[in-house]
Amino acid sequence: MSIRTDSSFPKPPVEPKASPTLMANYETPTGPSGRASSYPPLLHGWNTTCLIAKLPLELISYIIALGLPETSSSEERMKVLYSTRMVSRSWRNAIDSTPSLWNVISSNLPLRVNSTIVQRSGCCSLDVYITARASVSGNRAKRSGFTKLAELAAKEIGRWSTASLRLPFPDACSSHLSSPAPLLRSLCVTSRSPSNPATPVALFGGIAPRLEVLEVNGVQMDWTSPFIRGLRELDLSDMNDGEISTQQVLEILAITPLLEKLFISNSILDHRLLPLEIPWIRLPNMKIINLSDINEQPLGIILSSIRTPNCNSLMARGWEEDGVSPDSFPEPAFTHFTDFLRRTLSTNNNSELRFFDDGLEWNSRSASPHGPDFVLSIRYGSTTIGVEWATRVIGLGAQELVHDLELTISRSELAENEFAAYHSISRWQSVTNLTVEYGDPPPRPLLDLFGRCEDSEDGIGPIPAFPRLETLVLDSSRASWLDDLEVLVNHRFDGRGDVIGDQVSSLDVVLEMWGFRPNRARVDLAQLQRLRAANGIRSITRVSGEHIPGMLAVVYDDSMGL
């Protein structure tokens, strides 16, 4: 490496000017006087004797590369690069002769700038970002401009490293993406058209040996392409019925043993013509599974067909199909995820679980960005099935995985045969916060449960339901429900002895009064005062649509009775 002297760094003009051809459509920064000035303004007082002026041009090019925005911000990146060229003739020569600085083709840049980038990039890899505007398909001039840019980029497809393509019509994939892409590592392809070609799109002639990340949005592809085998991340979204089937998803998973991340969202997967017996697929590297807003039947089939011993994050959220019974949930879909769920609960020490009439929502969040987590929203045939499955995951008695559990029971009605399922989970020591949402009138067996006491396994004596419960949230829009609450409190705390008192936490009661109507529910102030003074009650808080933090729990009004 040759060492340049100060004489090789000529002092730049005070007001250097950019090439009008290359800087067209770019704004030139203005100084305090309002005149065009160099960028950045601090370089007005350029001194060729400063240390940076003595650096070799190769090192200057490296420093400039570190300061450039990411290639995904192509317009900002090129503006910074062109402005940096204005510092001096030496810097301009250094930038123009460094191919790695000219490494992005983008539809946000003028075609002549993209042409210059292709010329100056030499043999370096290119990142390509092409987004067709919504008006391209119907505007001949804009379609011609898009075609020229696509043809320019397609000629360099052998140098693509990253590509994000939003194409106006599906046949653009076949016409411009047919050549091999030996350096391509990441590809995102999206079609703006609601219709798909009659035959699947074959990308790169099936040759993209280094491809690791594939994101497909609304494009029917040839899913048998050889480059699929090396994927580490697969993201499918907005796939309509016919663009990909459940069987094709399983075939992809079967040939991608290196896959680490799987995302399928907002899609309808065809699940017809599946074999009667689907062999399970082992994915030892899989860490993240995100299946959200897809039809339930394929969701259950995919989850029950894969084995992911190193899974670290799971999201499963399906939508109901007309006439299709959710017979895959919660088992067999989650059978082999039990160890992962328990490990996540133990690590995070928290979860939120909500039971409703025909399903459940359950999540556990990690305080660490890379910690384990899960988010489940599933539907099942009966309440008993879902409650019993959650009980098997968390455990009971000595096998219970105790953690901070916020439980919500949201029921419009409760059949007698379902009460036994809720009776079993009342022994959970994990529940610290319990919210009860129910119909009108509330199911009495459910309310009776909260005050019931059962013999403990350690022989201490009868223990109330949910012994670690600290906060109870009830909808109290009917004043008569306060009678049930008063009975519950008396059963739970009175006459239990000091030993039991040490085992059971005092309660904070929250009365939610959304839609409270005075002519329907008049609350007895004396009754509320008795509840506040009752043994085991730490506080009673009234919450309404006009709730103000810090407001009194009881406000008496002669005209309303409260």
Salt bridges, closest charged atoms under 4 A:
GLU15 OE2 - ARG35 NH2 3.96
ASP96 OD1 - ARG85 NE 2.83
ASP96 OD1 - ARG120 NH1 3.17
GLU156 OE1 - ARG159 NH2 2.94
GLU212 OE2 - ARG232 NE 3.76
GLU260 OE2 - ARG232 NH1 3.23
ASP270 OD1 - ARG272 NE 2.85
GLU296 OE1 - ARG379 NH2 2.87
GLU320 OE2 - ARG379 NH1 3.57
GLU321 OE2 - HIS271 NE2 3.26
GLU331 OE1 - ARG392 NH2 3.23
ASP357 OD1 - ARG411 NE 2.64
ASP404 OD1 - ARG468 NH2 3.43
GLU418 OE1 - ARG411 NH2 3.14
GLU437 OE1 - ARG354 NH2 3.92
ASP440 OD1 - ARG478 NH1 3.43
ASP440 OD2 - ARG520 NH2 2.22
ASP448 OD1 - ARG444 NH2 3.48
GLU454 OE2 - HIS423 NE2 2.89
GLU457 OE2 - ARG427 NH2 2.90
ASP484 OD1 - ARG444 NH1 2.99
GLU486 OE2 - ARG530 NE 2.90
ASP508 OD2 - ARG538 NH2 3.07
